Amino acid sequence: MVAVFPFQAMMPQEQYTHHRSTMPSSEGPQVYKVGIYGWRKRCLYFFVLLLMILILVNLAMTIWILKVMNFTIDGMGNLRITEKGLKLEGDSEFLQPLYAKEIQSRPGNALYFKSARNVTVNILNEQTKVLTQLITGPKAVEAYGKKFEVKTVSGKLLFSADSNEVVVGAERLRVLGAEGTVFPKSIETPNVRADPFKELRLESPTRSLVMEAPKGVEINAEAGNMEATCRTELRLESKDGEIKLDAAKIKLPRLPHGSYTPTGTRQKVFEICVCANGRLFLSQAGTGSTCQINTSVCL
């Protein structure tokens, strides 16, 4: 019985201790602060405010750029996006190379290319090597390629040029220069003709002029005169045929005269004599031939 009393006496003390610990303290509950305070908080607010200002400025600049550049659903400014591609209205300036499959103007309007120096058009192959090049500059228009052709709308060849030959496919080639046309080498043509009521002049100022044809050379003046003038000698030669002068009148006004004068009345009739070297001279006609007497002309 003695052992039980101390245990019972201890029970109220333990309950008192536990009750004391569970009772609220007169000092109040302890509060633990969570967050950023002081200068860190002020810096955070400052950066948030600065970010908001930058966002507003960026938004304002974006709206201003969209307004100035005239951005719409269809395109930008004079540039419109269509089903077939890009449509550009007005004048345009390209500071960098332009790559396009096709460039065309609006229906009924011309297409202009303007440049302060030159306009160059290059045709490249798959290895980006230049095959054909067209350069239009302030002094000349240059074209580089294997062949150059000019054709009509129907496809008829008018002009063609390559490293071997130059072909003129037109029915008539007209040269309007005052000095005519200069050919440093030979020329092949079936017909050389001047315009109606115009003169045709073939001239070689410092060298010879040769006309050759396997079947003959014909010089015809249907409504005027034909003149052949030279400084030294004019030679007519036929190797296998003959030289024929077919005219109602043939005049040789500057042939030399012989020195023989027959006795009696002087006549105005002469005969043509031929020397052994082929030279012609006139001799006053007589009852017989007077050519043998005037042999001094043949010397």
Secondary structure as GFF3:
##gff-version 3
##sequence-region A 1 299
A	DSSP	alpha_helix	4	22	.	.	.	ID=ss1
A	DSSP	alpha_helix	39	68	.	.	.	ID=ss2
A	DSSP	beta_strand	75	76	.	.	.	ID=ss3
A	DSSP	beta_strand	79	81	.	.	.	ID=ss4
A	DSSP	beta_strand	86	88	.	.	.	ID=ss5
A	DSSP	beta_strand	119	124	.	.	.	ID=ss6
A	DSSP	beta_strand	130	136	.	.	.	ID=ss7
A	DSSP	beta_strand	141	144	.	.	.	ID=ss8
A	DSSP	beta_strand	147	151	.	.	.	ID=ss9
A	DSSP	beta_strand	157	162	.	.	.	ID=ss10
A	DSSP	beta_strand	166	168	.	.	.	ID=ss11
A	DSSP	beta_strand	270	274	.	.	.	ID=ss12
A	DSSP	beta_strand	280	284	.	.	.	ID=ss13
A	DSSP	three_ten_helix	295	298	.	.	.	ID=ss14
###
